[in-house]
């Protein structure tokens, strides 16, 4: 995760006791975290496993001006990239692997008990938990560099397939807390300071209204519209992951992330399972700060980085407080609605149906020069239909508030190759 906090989202599932959650007005019983073949939960059985309403999935988009995009590219020198740290917020807690005072029994197999702390105690990774391995990176996954409060930070992000070929996916807490991130750029395939596919400026940041209003952990995902470079969209350059919605909680997955403990990204073959309604979990050692936004991939192809992404590290406790247990918001109808709205926003503007009348008063008319945008970007909202996954084509401007910088403070080591932390 990009940071570890004591942030609690919803009721924790404790032992064999069941909690009750309301999904779309329907009471649903929640048991212990479910993993393994027989524990799979069909989406229909939990009202698509999303506690987020259609209204809370309304898109809030921050448009980055052309000038700000140029500043971002100029800001991120190699030295600043290497010195960037994972983001932090007040009361944040870095991922830890400290010995537990309340260990899980060694007889409990992987995936039978969710990771959590009670009364300040910590739990140990279940026996058989895999460990992530470093590798040279994937073209579809990379590092999202940005600043908050004047501090240089990073998260993980990935390119997703879209009609316009210009979208990336990350965790919402990486790009919005009390305000939107600034000086934001995406570097696919980044490893050890290398930028094999170049650096790409972000043109738009889109989060769900429910995340902006209350940091709903079930809405901890965000889409980034990436500006083309050299006349080429990023998807044409790197390829992309297919968006997966309303999948099973329990899946065999590959997870990729960029740690603050090493210059190379890491990946882990593991298994996801249900933590609670609207939240998934997986176990794997080595996911320290910086990995928030890392994609959970089905059918990962190591040769070209393709597959289907159906989650990103984030959600419960903003991704989790232990380096061996990570979470994601479930990608259900809310994610689909937000993705549809972002795709509609990226659609090209129709050309005028009539040709303008040429100015014949001058034999050599000069076309007007475009005026660069230098003002601050303004958030906009899109109101989707609650019963449809097709977003409304109408955009309503809600004002031009000046984003408030997120509180910051470094919690991780500098982003450069160093020895991995001991567990």
C-alpha positions as CSV (number, residue, x, y, z in Angstrom):
1,X,0.0,0.0,0.0
2,X,1.1,3.5,-0.4
3,X,0.6,4.0,3.4
4,X,-0.8,2.2,6.4
5,X,-3.3,3.9,8.7
6,X,-5.6,3.0,11.5
7,X,-8.4,4.2,9.3
8,X,-11.4,1.9,9.9
9,X,-14.0,1.4,7.1
10,X,-17.2,-0.3,8.2
11,X,-17.6,-3.1,10.7
12,X,-14.7,-5.5,10.9
13,X,-15.5,-9.2,10.6
14,X,-14.4,-10.9,13.9
15,X,-13.8,-14.6,14.1
16,X,-16.9,-16.6,13.3
17,X,-19.3,-13.9,14.4
18,X,-21.4,-12.4,11.6
19,X,-22.0,-8.7,11.0
20,X,-24.9,-7.3,9.1
21,X,-24.6,-4.9,6.2
22,X,-27.2,-3.1,4.2
23,X,-26.7,-3.2,0.4
24,X,-29.2,-1.2,-1.6
25,X,-31.7,-1.5,1.2
26,X,-31.3,-5.3,1.5
27,X,-29.8,-6.8,4.7
28,X,-26.9,-9.1,3.9
29,X,-25.2,-11.4,6.5
30,X,-21.4,-11.2,6.4
31,X,-19.4,-14.0,7.9
32,X,-15.7,-14.5,8.3
33,X,-13.4,-13.7,5.4
34,X,-13.9,-16.3,2.6
35,X,-11.2,-17.8,0.5
36,X,-10.8,-21.0,-1.4
37,X,-13.0,-22.9,-3.9
38,X,-16.2,-23.4,-1.9
39,X,-16.1,-19.9,-0.4
40,X,-16.7,-18.1,-3.7
41,X,-19.6,-15.7,-3.6
42,X,-21.7,-14.9,-6.6
43,X,-22.2,-11.3,-7.3
44,X,-26.0,-11.6,-7.5
45,X,-26.1,-13.0,-4.0
46,X,-24.9,-9.8,-2.5
47,X,-26.7,-7.3,-4.6
48,X,-23.5,-6.9,-6.8
49,X,-21.4,-6.6,-3.6
50,X,-21.3,-2.9,-3.6
51,X,-22.5,-0.6,-0.8
52,X,-22.0,2.5,-3.0
53,X,-25.1,4.1,-4.4
54,X,-25.4,5.3,-8.0
55,X,-25.3,8.9,-6.7
56,X,-22.1,8.3,-4.8
57,X,-20.5,6.9,-8.1
58,X,-21.0,10.3,-9.8
59,X,-17.8,11.4,-11.4
60,X,-15.8,14.3,-9.9
61,X,-13.2,15.3,-12.5
62,X,-10.3,17.6,-12.0
63,X,-8.9,18.9,-15.3
64,X,-5.2,19.7,-15.4
65,X,-4.3,22.7,-17.5
66,X,-1.8,22.5,-20.3
67,X,0.5,24.7,-18.4
68,X,0.3,22.5,-15.3
69,X,1.1,19.5,-17.5
70,X,4.2,21.1,-18.8
71,X,5.3,22.0,-15.2
72,X,4.8,18.4,-14.1
73,X,7.0,17.1,-16.8
74,X,9.7,19.7,-16.0
75,X,9.3,19.0,-12.2
76,X,10.0,15.3,-12.3
77,X,13.7,15.1,-12.9
78,X,15.4,11.7,-12.4
79,X,16.8,13.0,-9.1
80,X,13.3,13.9,-7.8
81,X,11.9,10.6,-8.9
82,X,14.6,8.7,-7.0
83,X,14.0,10.9,-3.9
84,X,10.1,10.6,-4.0
85,X,8.5,8.7,-1.1
86,X,5.2,7.0,-0.6
87,X,2.4,9.3,0.4
88,X,1.2,9.6,4.0
89,X,-1.6,11.2,5.9
90,X,-2.3,12.2,9.5
91,X,-2.4,9.2,11.8
92,X,-0.9,7.0,9.0
93,X,0.9,3.9,9.9
94,X,3.6,2.4,7.7
95,X,3.2,-1.2,6.7
96,X,4.8,-3.4,9.3
97,X,6.0,-6.9,9.7
98,X,6.8,-6.8,13.4
99,X,6.4,-9.9,15.5
100,X,2.9,-10.5,16.8
101,X,1.6,-10.6,20.3
102,X,-1.5,-12.4,19.2
103,X,-0.4,-14.8,16.5
104,X,-2.5,-16.8,14.1
105,X,-2.3,-20.5,14.8
106,X,0.1,-22.2,12.5
107,X,-2.6,-24.8,11.8
108,X,-4.8,-22.1,10.1
109,X,-4.2,-22.3,6.3
110,X,-3.8,-19.3,4.1
111,X,-7.1,-17.4,3.6
112,X,-9.1,-18.5,6.6
113,X,-8.6,-15.5,8.8
114,X,-8.5,-11.8,7.8
115,X,-5.6,-9.6,8.8
116,X,-6.5,-7.0,11.4
117,X,-5.4,-5.8,14.8
118,X,-7.3,-5.7,18.1
119,X,-6.4,-3.7,21.1
120,X,-3.1,-2.7,19.5
121,X,-2.0,-6.3,18.9
122,X,-0.7,-7.5,15.6
123,X,-1.3,-10.7,13.8
124,X,1.3,-12.8,12.0
125,X,1.0,-13.9,8.4
126,X,-0.6,-17.3,8.0
127,X,1.6,-20.2,7.2
128,X,2.1,-20.6,3.5
129,X,1.8,-16.9,2.6
130,X,3.8,-16.3,-0.6
131,X,6.5,-13.6,-1.0
132,X,6.6,-11.1,-3.9
133,X,9.6,-11.2,-6.3
134,X,11.3,-8.2,-8.0
135,X,11.3,-8.0,-11.8
136,X,12.1,-5.5,-14.5
137,X,8.6,-4.2,-14.9
138,X,5.6,-4.4,-17.1
139,X,4.6,-2.0,-19.9
140,X,1.0,-1.8,-18.7
141,X,2.0,-0.9,-15.1
142,X,4.2,1.9,-13.7
143,X,4.7,4.6,-11.2
144,X,2.4,7.6,-10.6
145,X,4.5,10.6,-9.4
146,X,2.8,13.6,-7.8
147,X,3.2,16.2,-5.2
148,X,1.0,17.1,-2.2
149,X,1.7,20.0,0.1
150,X,5.0,20.5,-1.7
151,X,6.2,16.9,-1.0
152,X,7.2,14.5,-3.7
153,X,5.3,11.2,-3.6
154,X,4.4,8.2,-5.7
155,X,1.9,5.3,-6.1
156,X,1.4,2.5,-8.5
157,X,-1.0,2.8,-11.5
158,X,-1.8,0.8,-14.7
159,X,-3.0,1.5,-18.2
160,X,-6.5,0.1,-18.9
161,X,-8.1,-0.5,-22.3
162,X,-10.6,2.3,-23.3
163,X,-12.2,3.5,-26.5
164,X,-9.8,6.5,-26.7
165,X,-6.8,4.6,-25.5
166,X,-5.9,7.2,-22.9
167,X,-6.9,5.9,-19.4
168,X,-5.0,4.6,-16.4
169,X,-6.3,3.3,-13.1
170,X,-5.0,3.8,-9.5
171,X,-6.3,4.1,-5.9
172,X,-8.4,7.2,-5.2
173,X,-6.4,7.9,-2.0
174,X,-3.3,8.4,-4.1
175,X,-4.7,11.3,-6.0
176,X,-7.3,12.9,-3.7
177,X,-7.6,13.5,0.0
178,X,-8.5,17.1,1.0
179,X,-7.6,18.2,-2.5
180,X,-6.3,16.8,-5.8
181,X,-2.7,15.8,-6.3
182,X,-0.5,18.3,-8.3
183,X,2.5,17.9,-10.6
184,X,1.2,14.5,-11.6
185,X,2.7,12.3,-14.3
186,X,2.7,8.6,-15.1
187,X,5.8,6.6,-16.0
188,X,5.0,3.1,-17.4
189,X,7.5,0.3,-16.9
190,X,9.5,2.4,-14.4
191,X,12.4,0.6,-12.7
192,X,15.7,1.7,-11.2
193,X,15.3,5.2,-12.6
194,X,14.7,3.9,-16.1
195,X,11.7,5.2,-18.2
196,X,11.5,2.7,-21.1
197,X,8.2,4.2,-22.4
198,X,8.7,7.8,-21.4
199,X,6.9,10.1,-19.0
200,X,3.2,11.0,-19.6
201,X,1.4,14.0,-18.2
202,X,-2.1,13.6,-16.7
203,X,-4.9,15.7,-18.2
204,X,-7.7,14.7,-15.9
205,X,-8.1,13.0,-12.5
206,X,-11.5,11.4,-11.8
207,X,-12.8,10.1,-8.5
208,X,-16.3,9.1,-7.3
209,X,-18.4,11.7,-5.5
210,X,-18.6,9.3,-2.5
211,X,-14.9,9.2,-2.2
212,X,-14.6,13.0,-2.4
213,X,-17.3,13.5,0.2
214,X,-16.4,10.9,2.8
215,X,-13.5,8.7,1.6
216,X,-15.8,5.7,1.3
217,X,-13.4,2.7,1.1
218,X,-15.7,1.0,-1.3
219,X,-14.9,3.8,-3.8
220,X,-11.1,3.8,-3.4
221,X,-10.3,3.8,-7.1
222,X,-9.6,6.6,-9.6
223,X,-9.2,7.0,-13.3
224,X,-6.5,9.2,-15.0
225,X,-6.9,10.6,-18.5
226,X,-3.4,10.7,-20.0
227,X,-2.4,13.3,-22.6
228,X,-1.0,11.9,-25.8
229,X,2.7,12.4,-26.5
230,X,4.1,12.7,-30.0
231,X,0.7,12.2,-31.5
232,X,0.3,8.8,-29.8
233,X,-2.0,7.6,-27.1
234,X,-0.5,5.7,-24.2
235,X,-2.5,2.5,-24.9
236,X,-1.0,2.3,-28.4
237,X,2.5,2.6,-26.8
238,X,2.2,0.2,-23.9
239,X,-0.9,-1.9,-24.3
240,X,-3.4,-2.1,-21.5
241,X,-5.3,-4.2,-19.0
242,X,-9.0,-5.1,-19.6
243,X,-11.4,-3.7,-17.0
244,X,-13.1,-6.5,-15.1
245,X,-16.4,-5.9,-13.3
246,X,-18.6,-8.0,-11.0
247,X,-16.2,-10.9,-10.9
248,X,-15.8,-13.5,-8.1
249,X,-14.2,-12.5,-4.9
250,X,-12.0,-15.6,-5.0
251,X,-9.7,-15.7,-7.9
252,X,-6.1,-16.7,-8.8
253,X,-4.3,-13.4,-9.4
254,X,-1.0,-11.7,-10.1
255,X,-0.5,-8.4,-8.3
256,X,2.1,-5.8,-9.3
257,X,3.3,-2.9,-7.2
258,X,6.2,-0.4,-6.8
259,X,7.7,-0.4,-3.3
260,X,9.6,2.3,-1.5
261,X,12.0,-0.4,-0.5
262,X,13.5,-1.2,-3.9
263,X,14.0,0.4,-7.3
264,X,12.4,-2.6,-9.1
265,X,8.7,-3.3,-9.1
266,X,7.5,-6.5,-7.5
267,X,4.9,-9.1,-8.5
268,X,3.2,-11.9,-6.7
269,X,1.1,-14.8,-7.8
270,X,-1.5,-15.4,-5.0
271,X,-5.3,-15.7,-4.5
272,X,-7.9,-13.1,-3.6
273,X,-10.8,-13.7,-1.3
274,X,-13.7,-11.9,0.3
275,X,-12.9,-9.8,3.4
276,X,-16.4,-8.3,3.6
277,X,-19.1,-7.1,1.3
278,X,-17.5,-4.6,-1.1
279,X,-13.9,-5.5,0.0
280,X,-11.4,-8.1,-1.2
281,X,-8.1,-9.2,0.3
282,X,-5.0,-11.2,-0.6
283,X,-2.0,-12.4,1.3
284,X,1.6,-12.0,0.0
285,X,4.7,-10.7,1.7
286,X,6.6,-7.7,0.5
287,X,3.9,-5.1,-0.4
288,X,5.2,-2.1,1.5
289,X,4.4,1.5,1.1
290,X,4.2,2.7,-2.5
291,X,2.2,-0.2,-3.8
292,X,-1.2,1.4,-3.4
293,X,-3.0,1.5,-6.7
294,X,-1.2,-1.7,-7.8
295,X,-3.5,-3.8,-10.1
296,X,-5.0,-7.2,-9.2
297,X,-4.7,-9.1,-12.5
298,X,-6.5,-12.1,-13.8
299,X,-4.8,-14.1,-16.6
300,X,-1.6,-12.0,-16.4
301,X,0.6,-12.4,-19.5
302,X,4.2,-11.7,-18.4
303,X,5.4,-11.2,-22.0
304,X,3.2,-8.1,-22.8
305,X,1.7,-7.2,-19.4
306,X,-1.9,-7.9,-20.4
307,X,-4.7,-9.4,-18.5
308,X,-7.9,-8.3,-16.7
309,X,-7.7,-5.9,-13.7
310,X,-10.5,-6.4,-11.2
311,X,-9.1,-4.5,-8.2
312,X,-6.3,-2.2,-7.0
313,X,-4.5,-2.1,-3.7
314,X,-6.6,0.3,-1.5
315,X,-10.0,0.2,0.1
316,X,-10.1,-1.1,3.7
317,X,-7.5,0.7,5.9
318,X,-6.5,2.4,2.6
319,X,-5.0,-0.9,1.5
320,X,-4.1,-2.4,4.9
321,X,-1.5,-1.9,7.6
322,X,0.5,-5.2,7.2
323,X,3.0,-5.8,4.4
324,X,1.5,-9.3,3.9
325,X,-2.2,-8.5,3.7
326,X,-3.6,-6.2,1.1
327,X,-7.2,-5.0,0.3
328,X,-9.2,-3.6,-2.6
329,X,-12.6,-2.2,-3.2
330,X,-14.8,-4.6,-5.1
331,X,-15.2,-3.6,-8.7
332,X,-19.0,-3.7,-9.1
333,X,-21.6,-1.4,-10.5
334,X,-20.1,1.8,-9.0
335,X,-16.8,1.1,-10.7
336,X,-18.5,0.4,-14.0
337,X,-20.6,3.6,-13.8
338,X,-17.5,5.7,-13.0
339,X,-15.5,4.1,-15.9
340,X,-18.4,4.7,-18.3
341,X,-18.5,8.4,-17.3
342,X,-14.8,8.8,-17.8
343,X,-15.0,7.2,-21.2
344,X,-17.8,9.6,-22.2
345,X,-15.7,12.5,-21.1
346,X,-12.8,11.3,-23.3
347,X,-15.0,11.1,-26.4
348,X,-13.8,13.5,-29.1
349,X,-15.8,16.7,-29.6
350,X,-18.0,16.4,-32.8
351,X,-16.8,18.6,-35.7
352,X,-19.2,21.4,-36.8
353,X,-21.7,20.3,-39.5
354,X,-21.3,23.6,-41.5
355,X,-18.2,25.1,-42.9
356,X,-17.3,28.6,-41.7
357,X,-17.6,31.4,-44.2
358,X,-14.1,32.5,-45.3
359,X,-13.0,36.1,-44.7
360,X,-12.6,37.6,-48.2
361,X,-11.7,41.1,-47.0
362,X,-8.0,40.1,-46.8
363,X,-6.1,38.1,-49.4
364,X,-4.0,36.5,-46.7
365,X,-6.1,35.9,-43.6
366,X,-4.1,34.7,-40.6
367,X,-5.7,32.1,-38.3
368,X,-6.1,33.1,-34.7
369,X,-3.5,31.6,-32.3
370,X,-4.9,29.4,-29.6
371,X,-4.7,30.9,-26.1
372,X,-3.0,28.5,-23.7
373,X,-4.9,27.8,-20.5
374,X,-3.1,29.0,-17.5
375,X,-5.8,29.0,-14.9
376,X,-6.4,26.4,-12.3
377,X,-8.5,23.4,-13.3
378,X,-11.9,23.1,-11.9
379,X,-13.7,19.9,-10.8
380,X,-16.8,18.9,-12.6
381,X,-19.4,16.3,-11.9
382,X,-21.3,13.9,-14.1
383,X,-24.7,12.6,-12.9
384,X,-25.3,9.0,-14.1
385,X,-28.6,7.2,-14.3
386,X,-28.9,5.0,-11.2
387,X,-30.3,2.1,-13.2
388,X,-27.9,2.3,-16.2
389,X,-24.2,1.8,-16.8
390,X,-24.3,4.4,-19.6
391,X,-23.2,7.8,-18.2
392,X,-25.2,10.9,-18.8
393,X,-23.7,13.0,-21.6
394,X,-24.5,16.2,-19.7
395,X,-21.7,17.7,-17.6
396,X,-22.6,20.3,-15.0
397,X,-19.8,22.6,-13.7
398,X,-20.0,22.8,-9.9
399,X,-17.6,25.6,-9.4
400,X,-13.9,26.3,-9.5
401,X,-12.6,25.7,-5.9
402,X,-8.9,25.8,-5.3
403,X,-7.7,22.4,-4.3
404,X,-6.4,22.2,-0.7
405,X,-3.1,20.4,-0.6
406,X,-3.2,17.0,1.2
407,X,-1.4,16.8,4.6
408,X,1.8,15.0,4.0
409,X,4.8,13.5,5.8
410,X,7.2,10.9,4.6
411,X,6.7,7.4,6.0
412,X,8.8,5.4,3.6
413,X,12.4,5.2,2.5
414,X,13.5,7.2,-0.5
415,X,12.5,5.6,-3.8
416,X,15.8,4.1,-4.8
417,X,17.3,0.6,-4.7
418,X,18.0,-0.3,-1.1
419,X,18.1,-3.5,0.9
420,X,14.6,-4.9,1.5
421,X,13.2,-4.5,5.0
422,X,13.4,-7.6,7.2
423,X,10.1,-9.2,8.1
